[in-house]
Amino acid sequence: MAHRAVSRRSVLAALAGLIAAGKGASAAPAELALPASASESRWDFETRGIEGWTVVDGRWDVEVMADAPNGRRVLVQRAVANAFDVIVAPLGPYTDVDVSVKFKPISGREDASGGLVFRFADGRYYVIRANALEDNFRLYAYDRSRRQLASAPVKSPALGRWYALRVVAVGDRIQGWLNGALLLDHRDARFQAGRVGLWTKADSVTAFADLVVRGG
């Protein structure tokens, strides 16, 4: 009888483990992907500047930086008195898009952030951003004012170090990555298509490099 009881407990424990594993697997979101035929554009600022880009606000310039991820030249935003600083690339517009960039928060007392803008049209856009002064990673929608859509807890980025941002938007689904980790998975349909760009807030001085855009 004792042997049967032990065997029964073992079977029940194994079943419980399988059920828990199944629940964990179903909870993990599937990564969004664009078709292999999607066009790809790269902008590393090493061989070309920001001619053709649209400066919405801010002071954006290509500068030499010793620790640039590739080469020596990066794009830096140095205005410190605006609510938000945005520059939009001469690419797109895209409906579905996969965008990545490296960013380095250099300084900021009120804010020290870097963000990726996507589906920018007529001043409206989405942005994902990380902030060296906050322990969160967030998705916002902007239409004359900013609205938080999703947030994930993270260890705040350190000033003076490079980090990788990535966003994939397919239809109404949006996923955001920080340093290769999928942290945001959200649905929102207010903006359908638009261009991509870069973003900072308030007194953030931030460098950007290695912009890669795949879209359709």
N, CA, C and O of each residue as an XYZ file, in Angstrom:
864
protein
N       0.828     -1.208      0.000
C       0.000      0.000      0.000
C       0.855      1.247      0.000
O       0.564      2.212     -0.706
N       1.929      1.222      0.807
C       2.806      2.389      0.872
C       3.441      2.634     -0.490
O       3.579      3.776     -0.930
N       3.832      1.522     -1.165
C       4.451      1.663     -2.477
C       3.482      2.297     -3.475
O       3.859      3.171     -4.255
N       2.192      1.828     -3.434
C       1.170      2.394     -4.333
C       0.954      3.876     -4.058
O       0.784      4.668     -4.984
N       0.962      4.251     -2.765
C       0.744      5.659     -2.399
C       1.872      6.526     -2.926
O       1.647      7.616     -3.451
N       3.109      6.013     -2.775
C       4.261      6.774     -3.276
C       4.187      6.917     -4.790
O       4.436      7.994     -5.333
N       3.841      5.821     -5.469
C       3.742      5.860     -6.928
C       2.680      6.843     -7.376
O       2.873      7.594     -8.333
N       1.546      6.831     -6.671
C       0.459      7.751     -7.032
C       0.895      9.197     -6.850
O       0.604     10.052     -7.686
N       1.610      9.470     -5.731
C       2.088     10.836     -5.500
C       3.083     11.253     -6.575
O       3.093     12.407     -7.003
N       3.918     10.316     -7.009
C       4.907     10.618     -8.047
C       4.232     10.970     -9.362
O       4.632     11.908    -10.052
N       3.177     10.183     -9.704
C       2.443     10.448    -10.943
C       1.762     11.812    -10.882
O       1.818     12.586    -11.838
N       1.120     12.100     -9.753
C       0.434     13.388     -9.607
C       1.416     14.546     -9.671
O       1.121     15.581    -10.269
N       2.590     14.375     -9.053
C       3.603     15.433     -9.095
C       4.094     15.665    -10.512
O       4.305     16.801    -10.937
N       4.274     14.555    -11.245
C       4.733     14.681    -12.632
C       3.698     15.387    -13.488
O       4.036     16.235    -14.314
N       2.415     15.029    -13.284
C       1.342     15.698    -14.034
C       1.279     17.175    -13.704
O       1.094     18.009    -14.590
N       1.432     17.501    -12.422
C       1.401     18.913    -12.021
C       2.542     19.679    -12.671
O       2.377     20.825    -13.087
N       3.713     19.025    -12.754
C       4.847     19.677    -13.398
C       4.607     19.928    -14.867
O       4.966     20.985    -15.387
N       3.998     18.961    -15.545
C       3.694     19.129    -16.965
C       2.685     20.241    -17.186
O       2.822     21.030    -18.121
N       1.670     20.310    -16.329
C       0.653     21.362    -16.452
C       1.283     22.731    -16.236
O       1.004     23.676    -16.975
N       2.142     22.832    -15.209
C       2.798     24.115    -14.931
C       3.694     24.522    -16.083
O       3.733     25.693    -16.461
N       4.419     23.557    -16.646
C       5.296     23.867    -17.780
C       4.491     24.328    -18.981
O       4.890     25.240    -19.704
N       3.330     23.671    -19.184
C       2.475     24.081    -20.293
C       1.955     25.481    -20.111
O       1.888     26.254    -21.066
N       1.583     25.819    -18.880
C       1.105     27.175    -18.617
C       2.203     28.187    -18.847
O       1.955     29.250    -19.416
N       3.431     27.874    -18.409
C       4.545     28.797    -18.601
C       4.847     29.007    -20.069
O       5.131     30.124    -20.501
N       4.783     27.909    -20.850
C       5.076     28.027    -22.275
C       4.037     28.873    -22.968
O       4.375     29.674    -23.840
N       2.750     28.712    -22.593
C       1.704     29.478    -23.262
C       1.751     30.944    -22.876
O       1.260     31.793    -23.622
N       2.341     31.265    -21.706
C       2.386     32.643    -21.258
C       3.439     33.448    -22.001
O       3.322     34.669    -22.101
N       4.473     32.781    -22.527
C       5.537     33.496    -23.229
C       5.043     33.915    -24.609
O       4.615     33.063    -25.387
N       5.092     35.216    -24.933
C       4.594     35.656    -26.241
C       5.498     35.200    -27.373
O       6.719     35.156    -27.226
N       4.893     34.863    -28.495
C       5.667     34.531    -29.683
C       6.258     35.812    -30.260
O       5.589     36.844    -30.301
N       7.487     35.746    -30.698
C       8.138     36.918    -31.256
C       7.568     37.245    -32.630
O       7.412     36.366    -33.477
N       7.265     38.510    -32.835
C       6.784     38.966    -34.131
C       7.924     38.931    -35.147
O       9.089     39.101    -34.790
N       7.584     38.713    -36.392
C       8.595     38.674    -37.449
C       8.012     39.218    -38.736
O       6.857     38.951    -39.067
N       8.808     39.977    -39.455
C       8.432     40.444    -40.777
C       8.838     39.403    -41.814
O       9.734     38.601    -41.551
N       8.209     39.395    -42.973
C       8.594     38.429    -44.007
C      10.031     38.653    -44.471
O      10.551     39.767    -44.396
N      10.657     37.598    -44.945
C      12.045     37.686    -45.405
C      12.206     38.688    -46.543
O      13.301     39.202    -46.771
N      11.121     38.966    -47.255
C      11.180     39.886    -48.394
C      11.139     41.362    -47.984
O      11.252     42.236    -48.844
N      10.981     41.654    -46.694
C      10.907     43.044    -46.244
C      12.203     43.773    -46.575
O      13.291     43.211    -46.446
N      12.081     45.024    -47.001
C      13.258     45.813    -47.347
C      14.037     46.179    -46.088
O      13.458     46.280    -45.006
N      15.354     46.379    -46.225
C      16.195     46.740    -45.081
C      17.046     47.949    -45.422
O      17.624     48.029    -46.506
N      17.121     48.899    -44.481
C      17.967     50.081    -44.614
C      18.809     50.219    -43.363
O      18.331     49.982    -42.254
N      20.085     50.609    -43.543
C      20.995     50.807    -42.419
C      21.565     52.221    -42.454
O      21.879     52.757    -43.516
N      21.691     52.813    -41.263
C      22.221     54.162    -41.151
C      23.166     54.173    -39.946
O      22.726     54.218    -38.797
N      24.495     54.130    -40.233
C      25.455     54.044    -39.130
C      26.118     55.375    -38.804
O      26.896     55.454    -37.853
N      25.823     56.436    -39.583
C      26.366     57.787    -39.391
C      27.868     57.863    -39.631
O      28.466     58.927    -39.474
N      28.477     56.756    -40.006
C      29.905     56.755    -40.288
C      30.191     57.288    -41.686
O      31.169     58.007    -41.890
N      29.348     56.940    -42.639
C      29.579     57.331    -44.033
C      28.608     58.388    -44.523
O      28.795     58.931    -45.612
N      27.575     58.696    -43.748
C      26.632     59.741    -44.148
C      26.029     60.386    -42.911
O      25.920     59.772    -41.849
N      25.637     61.654    -43.084
C      25.094     62.403    -41.967
C      23.577     62.329    -41.923
O      22.990     61.284    -42.204
N      22.944     63.445    -41.568
C      21.487     63.455    -41.415
C      20.823     64.329    -42.486
O      19.734     64.861    -42.273
N      21.491     64.470    -43.639
C      20.858     65.162    -44.758
C      19.586     64.412    -45.161
O      19.615     63.196    -45.351
N      18.482     65.130    -45.290
C      17.213     64.511    -45.637
C      16.372     64.141    -44.441
O      15.179     63.870    -44.585
N      16.971     64.122    -43.248
C      16.200     63.852    -42.037
C      15.357     65.074    -41.682
O      15.682     66.194    -42.077
N      14.287     64.859    -40.942
C      13.405     65.939    -40.500
C      13.582     66.144    -38.997
O      13.265     65.261    -38.199
N      14.096     67.326    -38.617
C      14.231     67.650    -37.201
C      12.916     68.257    -36.726
O      12.561     69.368    -37.119
N      12.204     67.532    -35.889
C      10.955     68.038    -35.314
C      11.270     68.997    -34.182
O      10.663     70.062    -34.067
N      12.227     68.611    -33.345
C      12.715     69.483    -32.278
C      14.040     68.930    -31.786
O      14.300     67.731    -31.884
N      14.886     69.828    -31.246
C      16.151     69.389    -30.694
C      17.338     69.898    -31.489
O      17.181     70.554    -32.519
N      18.530     69.585    -30.995
C      19.790     69.956    -31.646
C      20.559     68.672    -31.919
O      21.258     68.146    -31.053
N      20.412     68.190    -33.127
C      20.951     66.898    -33.536
C      22.150     67.104    -34.462
O      22.053     67.820    -35.459
N      23.277     66.476    -34.131
C      24.485     66.588    -34.952
C      25.262     65.283    -34.912
O      25.260     64.570    -33.909
N      25.929     64.985    -36.023
C      26.834     63.842    -36.074
C      28.164     64.273    -35.475
O      28.718     65.302    -35.860
N      28.675     63.487    -34.532
C      29.909     63.805    -33.825
C      30.838     62.596    -33.801
O      30.405     61.451    -33.927
N      32.119     62.884    -33.636
C      33.095     61.823    -33.421
C      33.031     61.405    -31.953
O      33.030     62.254    -31.061
N      32.976     60.089    -31.704
C      32.917     59.581    -30.334
C      33.822     58.357    -30.233
O      33.687     57.409    -31.006
N      34.736     58.387    -29.284
C      35.775     57.347    -29.202
C      35.201     55.953    -29.003
O      35.752     54.981    -29.519
N      34.109     55.841    -28.268
C      33.559     54.509    -27.981
C      32.364     54.168    -28.863
O      31.515     53.369    -28.468
N      32.287     54.762    -30.054
C      31.196     54.437    -30.975
C      31.160     52.934    -31.230
O      32.212     52.308    -31.359
N      29.961     52.342    -31.306
C      29.876     50.882    -31.495
C      30.569     50.390    -32.757
O      31.172     49.317    -32.763
N      30.481     51.178    -33.827
C      31.162     50.853    -35.082
C      31.734     52.140    -35.654
O      31.021     53.137    -35.771
N      32.989     52.130    -36.004
C      33.595     53.343    -36.525
C      33.813     54.376    -35.427
O      34.138     54.038    -34.289
N      33.623     55.671    -35.800
C      33.903     56.741    -34.844
C      32.802     57.787    -34.760
O      32.845     58.657    -33.891
N      31.812     57.717    -35.652
C      30.815     58.780    -35.726
C      29.441     58.303    -35.269
O      29.011     57.200    -35.607
N      28.754     59.151    -34.491
C      27.432     58.836    -33.957
C      26.565     60.085    -34.059
O      27.069     61.181    -34.306
N      25.272     59.916    -33.871
C      24.340     61.041    -33.852
C      24.054     61.399    -32.394
O      23.716     60.530    -31.591
N      24.193     62.697    -32.054
C      24.007     63.137    -30.672
C      22.948     64.232    -30.619
O      22.936     65.136    -31.454
N      22.066     64.146    -29.639
C      21.063     65.182    -29.377
C      21.491     65.933    -28.118
O      21.663     65.329    -27.059
N      21.668     67.298    -28.239
C      22.224     68.085    -27.135
C      21.311     69.212    -26.637
O      21.711     69.945    -25.733
N      20.120     69.378    -27.182
C      19.200     70.386    -26.631
C      18.732     69.929    -25.251
O      18.540     68.736    -25.017
N      18.550     70.888    -24.337
C      18.184     70.522    -22.963
C      16.958     71.276    -22.455
O      16.639     71.196    -21.269
N      16.267     72.007    -23.330
C      15.167     72.844    -22.854
C      13.813     72.487    -23.450
O      12.826     73.171    -23.177
N      13.741     71.434    -24.257
C      12.484     71.066    -24.895
C      11.784     69.949    -24.126
O      12.416     69.183    -23.399
N      10.468     69.875    -24.303
C       9.735     68.763    -23.687
C      10.191     67.436    -24.291
O      10.523     66.499    -23.564
N      10.206     67.360    -25.626
C      10.656     66.167    -26.334
C      11.466     66.603    -27.538
O      11.171     67.625    -28.158
N      12.487     65.828    -27.867
C      13.307     66.084    -29.048
C      13.175     64.892    -29.982
O      13.399     63.746    -29.592
N      12.805     65.186    -31.228
C      12.514     64.121    -32.198
C      13.177     64.448    -33.522
O      13.134     65.588    -33.982
N      13.786     63.451    -34.129
C      14.285     63.550    -35.493
C      13.781     62.329    -36.256
O      13.804     61.213    -35.738
N      13.323     62.549    -37.501
C      12.685     61.482    -38.274
C      13.523     61.187    -39.517
O      13.918     62.100    -40.242
N      13.786     59.915    -39.751
C      14.616     59.481    -40.869
C      13.861     59.566    -42.189
O      12.634     59.465    -42.216
N      14.603     59.754    -43.296
C      13.971     59.819    -44.622
C      13.703     58.427    -45.182
O      14.102     58.115    -46.303
N      13.031     57.598    -44.404
C      12.732     56.216    -44.777
C      11.251     55.964    -44.568
O      10.634     56.548    -43.677
N      10.681     55.092    -45.391
C       9.266     54.779    -45.228
C       8.390     55.700    -46.057
O       8.870     56.336    -46.995
N       7.092     55.778    -45.716
C       6.454     55.260    -44.506
C       6.287     53.735    -44.534
O       6.223     53.102    -45.588
N       6.221     53.186    -43.320
C       6.053     51.757    -43.137
C       4.756     51.480    -42.389
O       4.330     52.259    -41.537
N       4.138     50.349    -42.728
C       3.015     49.836    -41.941
C       3.560     48.877    -40.885
O       3.483     49.149    -39.687
N       4.106     47.762    -41.337
C       4.778     46.837    -40.431
C       6.271     47.148    -40.467
O       6.832     47.412    -41.530
N       6.910     47.114    -39.294
C       8.302     47.565    -39.243
C       9.051     46.879    -38.106
O       8.471     46.540    -37.075
N      10.344     46.682    -38.313
C      11.276     46.148    -37.320
C      12.445     47.129    -37.275
O      13.199     47.238    -38.242
N      12.602     47.844    -36.157
C      13.602     48.908    -36.050
C      14.506     48.639    -34.851
O      14.032     48.259    -33.780
N      15.800     48.836    -35.035
C      16.727     48.717    -33.913
C      17.744     49.846    -33.972
O      18.040     50.379    -35.042
N      18.276     50.203    -32.804
C      19.303     51.250    -32.718
C      20.079     51.037    -31.426
O      19.564     50.454    -30.472
N      21.302     51.505    -31.402
C      22.066     51.559    -30.160
C      22.013     52.989    -29.629
O      22.067     53.948    -30.398
N      21.905     53.123    -28.305
C      21.883     54.463    -27.724
C      22.728     54.492    -26.455
O      22.887     53.487    -25.762
N      23.266     55.688    -26.175
C      24.060     55.890    -24.962
C      23.570     57.147    -24.257
O      23.736     58.246    -24.786
N      22.967     57.013    -23.066
C      22.616     58.207    -22.294
C      23.887     58.852    -21.748
O      24.660     58.217    -21.031
N      24.093     60.118    -22.096
C      25.325     60.804    -21.704
C      25.133     61.607    -20.423
O      25.947     61.534    -19.502
N      24.042     62.376    -20.377
C      23.788     63.187    -19.182
C      22.324     63.584    -19.125
O      21.581     63.428    -20.093
N      21.928     64.098    -17.975
C      20.570     64.580    -17.751
C      20.242     64.512    -16.275
O      20.498     63.496    -15.629
N      19.680     65.579    -15.733
C      19.290     65.592    -14.322
C      17.788     65.366    -14.162
O      17.345     64.755    -13.189
N      17.007     65.865    -15.127
C      15.562     65.622    -15.113
C      15.218     64.323    -15.834
O      14.301     63.602    -15.442
N      15.972     64.039    -16.896
C      15.722     62.861    -17.716
C      17.031     62.489    -18.407
O      17.855     63.363    -18.675
N      17.230     61.229    -18.694
C      18.423     60.762    -19.401
C      18.028     59.569    -20.259
O      18.436     58.437    -20.002
N      17.235     59.841    -21.275
C      16.572     58.772    -22.016
C      16.971     58.734    -23.483
O      17.529     59.686    -24.029
N      16.665     57.602    -24.099
C      16.785     57.430    -25.532
C      15.619     56.608    -26.015
O      15.213     55.659    -25.344
N      15.059     56.953    -27.187
C      13.884     56.244    -27.658
C      13.864     56.047    -29.161
O      14.549     56.744    -29.909
N      13.063     55.080    -29.585
C      12.798     54.796    -30.997
C      11.384     55.228    -31.335
O      10.422     54.775    -30.715
N      11.262     56.102    -32.318
C       9.966     56.555    -32.819
C       9.567     55.682    -34.001
O      10.409     55.346    -34.834
N       8.288     55.311    -34.083
C       7.807     54.572    -35.242
C       6.357     54.954    -35.529
O       5.636     55.425    -34.650
N       5.948     54.741    -36.779
C       4.636     55.155    -37.293
C       4.395     56.651    -37.070
O       3.315     57.074    -36.658
N       5.434     57.431    -37.357
C       5.346     58.894    -37.241
C       4.629     59.449    -38.467
O       5.039     59.200    -39.601
N       3.546     60.208    -38.230
C       2.805     60.856    -39.312
C       2.050     62.053    -38.749
O       1.313     61.919    -37.772
N       2.227     63.221    -39.359
C       1.506     64.433    -38.953
C       1.698     64.749    -37.471
O       0.770     65.198    -36.798
N       2.909     64.510    -36.972
C       3.211     64.833    -35.584
C       2.757     63.801    -34.572
O       3.003     63.971    -33.377
N       2.111     62.750    -35.005
C       1.662     61.678    -34.104
C       2.582     60.477    -34.280
O       3.066     60.207    -35.379
N       2.819     59.754    -33.177
C       3.746     58.628    -33.270
C       3.688     57.763    -32.021
O       3.133     58.152    -30.993
N       4.285     56.563    -32.144
C       4.611     55.725    -30.994
C       6.094     55.908    -30.671
O       6.888     56.261    -31.543
N       6.457     55.665    -29.418
C       7.866     55.656    -29.040
C       8.081     54.635    -27.925
O       7.286     54.557    -26.989
N       9.157     53.852    -28.029
C       9.624     53.054    -26.897
C      10.882     53.725    -26.382
O      11.696     54.225    -27.157
N      11.035     53.730    -25.054
C      12.194     54.424    -24.507
C      12.685     53.771    -23.221
O      11.923     53.143    -22.485
N      13.992     53.940    -22.974
C      14.617     53.572    -21.710
C      15.240     54.831    -21.130
O      15.630     55.737    -21.867
N      15.333     54.882    -19.796
C      15.754     56.099    -19.105
C      16.749     55.724    -18.014
O      16.466     54.876    -17.167
N      17.927     56.370    -18.042
C      18.956     56.072    -17.052
C      18.576     56.521    -15.650
O      19.238     56.143    -14.683
N      17.519     57.322    -15.521
C      17.091     57.796    -14.207
C      15.871     57.048    -13.678
O      15.380     57.355    -12.591
N      15.377     56.066    -14.438
C      14.197     55.320    -14.021
C      14.404     53.830    -14.283
O      15.120     53.443    -15.207
N      13.768     53.007    -13.460
C      13.912     51.560    -13.610
C      12.725     50.965    -14.351
O      12.093     50.021    -13.876
N      12.424     51.529    -15.528
C      11.331     51.005    -16.341
C      11.649     51.169    -17.817
O      12.494     51.976    -18.204
N      10.958     50.393    -18.627
C      11.075     50.409    -20.084
C       9.660     50.577    -20.601
O       8.795     49.762    -20.282
N       9.390     51.634    -21.407
C       8.002     51.989    -21.668
C       7.696     52.244    -23.147
O       8.555     52.619    -23.945
N       6.416     52.017    -23.459
C       5.838     52.333    -24.759
C       4.826     53.454    -24.566
O       3.969     53.389    -23.684
N       4.939     54.490    -25.410
C       4.013     55.623    -25.358
C       3.408     55.866    -26.739
O       3.983     55.495    -27.762
N       2.245     56.493    -26.741
C       1.665     57.083    -27.945
C       1.652     58.591    -27.753
O       1.347     59.081    -26.666
N       1.984     59.329    -28.813
C       2.005     60.794    -28.724
C       1.084     61.388    -29.784
O       1.236     61.119    -30.975
N       0.136     62.191    -29.341
C      -0.766     62.926    -30.220
C      -1.111     64.241    -29.515
O      -2.179     64.394    -28.922
N      -0.162     65.188    -29.602
C      -0.214     66.482    -28.897
C       0.023     66.342    -27.396
O       0.342     67.325    -26.729
N      -0.128     65.154    -26.869
C       0.268     64.839    -25.496
C       0.680     63.374    -25.465
O       0.352     62.605    -26.368
N       1.401     63.002    -24.418
C       1.956     61.667    -24.343
C       1.076     60.771    -23.470
O       0.615     61.185    -22.406
N       0.850     59.542    -23.935
C       0.049     58.587    -23.179
C       0.810     57.277    -23.041
O       1.224     56.682    -24.036
N       0.990     56.833    -21.803
C       1.677     55.570    -21.567
C       0.771     54.399    -21.934
O      -0.390     54.346    -21.526
N       1.317     53.461    -22.711
C       0.562     52.289    -23.136
C       1.013     51.013    -22.439
O       0.191     50.148    -22.138
N       2.310     50.886    -22.180
C       2.826     49.663    -21.565
C       4.142     49.973    -20.878
O       4.862     50.893    -21.264
N       4.446     49.178    -19.837
C       5.671     49.403    -19.069
C       6.188     48.083    -18.528
O       5.409     47.182    -18.222
N       7.504     47.971    -18.409
C       8.127     46.786    -17.816
C       9.235     47.241    -16.880
O       9.941     48.203    -17.182
N       9.398     46.564    -15.746
C      10.490     46.926    -14.831
C      11.832     46.460    -15.382
O      11.939     45.351    -15.904
N      12.858     47.304    -15.268
C      14.211     46.953    -15.694
C      15.202     47.606    -14.738
O      14.860     48.523    -13.991
N      16.417     47.120    -14.778
C      17.495     47.846    -14.121
C      17.817     49.054    -14.987
O      18.052     48.907    -16.186
N      17.832     50.238    -14.402
C      18.012     51.446    -15.197
C      19.360     51.425    -15.918
O      20.368     51.036    -15.328
N      19.389     51.842    -17.191
C      20.660     51.925    -17.912
C      21.625     52.880    -17.206
O      21.202     53.825    -16.540
N      22.907     52.625    -17.358
C      23.923     53.479    -16.750
C      24.336     54.575    -17.713
O      24.415     54.347    -18.920
N      24.599     55.754    -17.192
C      25.131     56.831    -18.016
C      26.477     56.406    -18.592
O      27.291     55.767    -17.927
N      26.683     56.785    -19.854
C      27.974     56.528    -20.470
C      28.168     55.144    -21.040
O      29.277     54.797    -21.447
N      27.110     54.335    -21.081
C      27.211     52.997    -21.650
C      26.217     52.837    -22.796
O      25.163     53.472    -22.815
N      26.576     51.970    -23.758
C      25.721     51.727    -24.918
C      24.725     50.611    -24.631
O      25.045     49.618    -23.976
N      23.502     50.801    -25.141
C      22.423     49.822    -24.997
C      21.721     49.667    -26.350
O      21.820     50.532    -27.219
N      21.013     48.549    -26.505
C      20.316     48.264    -27.755
C      18.805     48.343    -27.550
O      18.254     47.700    -26.657
N      18.147     49.135    -28.383
C      16.694     49.226    -28.424
C      16.191     48.557    -29.694
O      16.837     48.622    -30.740
N      15.025     47.909    -29.594
C      14.402     47.338    -30.794
C      12.894     47.336    -30.614
O      12.388     47.075    -29.523
N      12.187     47.625    -31.686
C      10.735     47.524    -31.678
C      10.292     46.830    -32.961
O      10.847     47.069    -34.034
N       9.284     45.966    -32.834
C       8.652     45.334    -33.995
C       7.156     45.606    -33.890
O       6.531     45.318    -32.869
N       6.592     46.164    -34.958
C       5.156     46.444    -35.008
C       4.570     45.768    -36.235
O       4.965     46.053    -37.365
N       3.624     44.869    -36.000
C       2.930     44.161    -37.081
C       1.438     44.283    -36.818
O       0.932     43.766    -35.822
N       0.740     44.963    -37.707
C      -0.677     45.210    -37.467
C      -0.846     46.039    -36.210
O      -0.206     47.079    -36.060
N      -1.710     45.585    -35.299
C      -1.939     46.330    -34.057
C      -1.093     45.814    -32.896
O      -1.291     46.219    -31.751
N      -0.149     44.919    -33.193
C       0.671     44.339    -32.125
C       2.064     44.942    -32.138
O       2.679     45.092    -33.193
N       2.559     45.289    -30.944
C       3.837     45.973    -30.794
C       4.667     45.247    -29.747
O       4.191     44.972    -28.646
N       5.922     44.935    -30.100
C       6.836     44.316    -29.142
C       8.088     45.180    -29.006
O       8.589     45.726    -29.989
N       8.587     45.295    -27.767
C       9.766     46.101    -27.512
C      10.845     45.310    -26.803
O      10.555     44.546    -25.882
N      12.094     45.489    -27.226
C      13.260     44.812    -26.657
C      14.236     45.842    -26.083
O      14.365     46.951    -26.602
N      14.911     45.458    -25.018
C      16.036     46.213    -24.486
C      17.185     45.238    -24.286
O      17.068     44.268    -23.536
N      18.302     45.505    -24.967
C      19.478     44.626    -24.904
C      19.132     43.169    -25.191
O      19.601     42.261    -24.506
N      18.315     42.961    -26.200
C      17.996     41.617    -26.654
C      16.916     40.893    -25.884
O      16.569     39.762    -26.227
N      16.368     41.523    -24.841
C      15.310     40.897    -24.047
C      13.951     41.457    -24.448
O      13.747     42.670    -24.451
N      13.021     40.560    -24.789
C      11.661     40.964    -25.124
C      10.926     41.321    -23.837
O      10.662     40.449    -23.010
N      10.595     42.600    -23.665
C      10.011     43.081    -22.410
C       8.599     43.618    -22.553
O       7.851     43.644    -21.576
N       8.216     44.048    -23.756
C       6.890     44.627    -23.964
C       6.172     43.891    -25.077
O       6.763     43.594    -26.116
N       4.902     43.596    -24.862
C       4.061     42.963    -25.873
C       2.666     43.556    -25.710
O       1.960     43.238    -24.753
N       2.269     44.420    -26.645
C       1.065     45.226    -26.444
C       0.320     45.370    -27.762
O       0.909     45.288    -28.839
N      -0.984     45.586    -27.656
C      -1.808     45.839    -28.842
C      -2.381     47.250    -28.791
O      -2.915     47.679    -27.768
N      -2.262     47.965    -29.910
C      -2.830     49.302    -30.027
C      -2.966     49.615    -31.510
O      -2.053     49.345    -32.290
N      -4.100     50.184    -31.900
C      -4.377     50.366    -33.323
C      -4.556     51.822    -33.723
O      -5.043     52.098    -34.820
N      -4.176     52.761    -32.865
C      -4.489     54.170    -33.188
C      -3.664     54.720    -34.347
O      -4.154     55.562    -35.100
N      -2.402     54.254    -34.510
C      -1.556     54.722    -35.610
C      -1.255     53.534    -36.520
O      -0.789     52.492    -36.059
N      -1.523     53.697    -37.806
C      -1.447     52.572    -38.734
C      -0.134     52.495    -39.497
O       0.338     51.400    -39.800
N       0.466     53.643    -39.814
C       1.664     53.648    -40.653
C       2.407     54.968    -40.458
O       1.843     55.949    -39.975
N       3.669     54.972    -40.838
C       4.434     56.209    -40.749
C       5.927     55.945    -40.826
O       6.361     54.827    -41.101
N       6.705     56.986    -40.580
C       8.155     56.915    -40.647
C       8.742     56.549    -39.278
O       8.021     56.426    -38.287
N      10.058     56.380    -39.250
C      10.751     56.030    -38.017
C      11.724     57.139    -37.645
O      12.122     57.935    -38.496
N      12.104     57.189    -36.376
C      13.024     58.223    -35.941
C      13.577     57.956    -34.560
O      13.456     56.856    -34.021
N      14.194     58.999    -33.992
C      14.845     58.909    -32.690
C      14.284     59.980    -31.766
O      13.719     60.974    -32.223
N      14.445     59.771    -30.460
C      13.702     60.576    -29.474
C      14.502     60.736    -28.192
O      15.166     59.801    -27.744
N      14.438     61.922    -27.607
C      14.896     62.129    -26.236
C      13.888     63.035    -25.538
O      12.960     63.553    -26.160
N      14.086     63.216    -24.242
C      13.159     64.025    -23.451
C      13.920     65.015    -22.575
O      14.981     64.700    -22.037
N      13.354     66.229    -22.441
C      13.825     67.226    -21.477
C      15.319     67.491    -21.653
O      15.760     67.838    -22.749
N      16.105     67.329    -20.579
C      17.533     67.674    -20.638
C      18.423     66.484    -20.970
O      19.621     66.508    -20.687
N      17.850     65.446    -21.566
C      18.659     64.289    -21.968
C      19.656     64.673    -23.058
O      19.281     65.247    -24.080
N      20.911     64.357    -22.833
C      21.920     64.385    -23.893
C      22.240     62.933    -24.204
O      22.717     62.195    -23.341
N      21.976     62.525    -25.444
C      21.987     61.096    -25.784
C      22.631     60.886    -27.144
O      22.413     61.670    -28.068
N      23.425     59.828    -27.268
C      24.040     59.450    -28.539
C      23.334     58.235    -29.124
O      22.846     57.375    -28.391
N      23.283     58.171    -30.458
C      22.645     57.057    -31.166
C      23.577     56.560    -32.271
O      24.348     57.330    -32.842
N      23.494     55.267    -32.560
C      24.313     54.670    -33.616
C      23.630     53.422    -34.165
O      22.755     52.838    -33.524
N      24.046     53.031    -35.351
C      23.634     51.743    -35.943
C      22.126     51.579    -36.044
O      21.566     50.612    -35.528
N      21.473     52.514    -36.702
C      20.030     52.386    -36.953
C      19.788     51.389    -38.081
O      20.360     51.516    -39.164
N      18.938     50.398    -37.820
C      18.585     49.398    -38.825
C      17.064     49.339    -38.908
O      16.383     49.214    -37.890
N      16.536     49.431    -40.132
C      15.091     49.445    -40.334
C      14.725     48.393    -41.376
O      15.257     48.395    -42.486
N      13.819     47.501    -41.010
C      13.209     46.577    -41.962
C      11.722     46.880    -41.974
O      11.098     46.986    -40.918
N      11.155     47.018    -43.156
C       9.749     47.388    -43.189
C       9.062     47.003    -44.473
O       9.673     46.586    -45.456
N       7.736     47.168    -44.409
C       6.925     46.859    -45.567
C       5.636     47.638    -45.532
O       4.811     47.509    -46.436
